[in-house]
Amino acid sequence: MLLVVGSAFSIIGSTHVSRSFYAQLQNLEARRWYLEEEYSRLLLEQSTLASHFRIESEAGSTLGLAAPGHDQTRLVAK
């Protein structure tokens, strides 16, 4: 009888641990999904901010820079 009660408590304990680990797994998977989504958004933002057109337009509008014309460039021989 004592062995049956001990076995029952052992099963209850292992079931509780198993459910706790499963809940933790679900939380970690949700966190992973969120981080993957955020990473995708950040990659898109980075590619947008690093585009040549945007950099050129920001340099022109914010800093007043412009690409040099043909009369302002020189070819230097080695």
SULBELDA-V998371 format. One record per backbone hydrogen bond with DSSP energy under -0.5 kcal/mol. CO is the residue of the C=O (numbers start at 1). NH is the residue of the N-H. Records with the same first field share a line. If there is no record, write none. Layout:
# SULBELDA-V998371
CO=NH, NH
This chain:
# SULBELDA-V998371
1=5
2=6
3=7
4=8
5=9
6=10
7=11
8=12
9=13
10=14
11=15
12=16
13=17
14=18
15=19
16=20
17=21
18=22
19=23
20=24
21=25
22=26
23=27
24=28
25=29
26=30
27=31
28=32
29=33
30=34
31=35
32=36
33=37
34=38
35=39
36=40
37=41
38=42
39=43
40=44
41=45
42=46
43=47
44=48
45=49
46=50
48=51
51=55
52=56
53=57
54=58
55=59
56=60
57=61
58=62, 63
59=63, 65
69=72
70=73
74=76
75=77
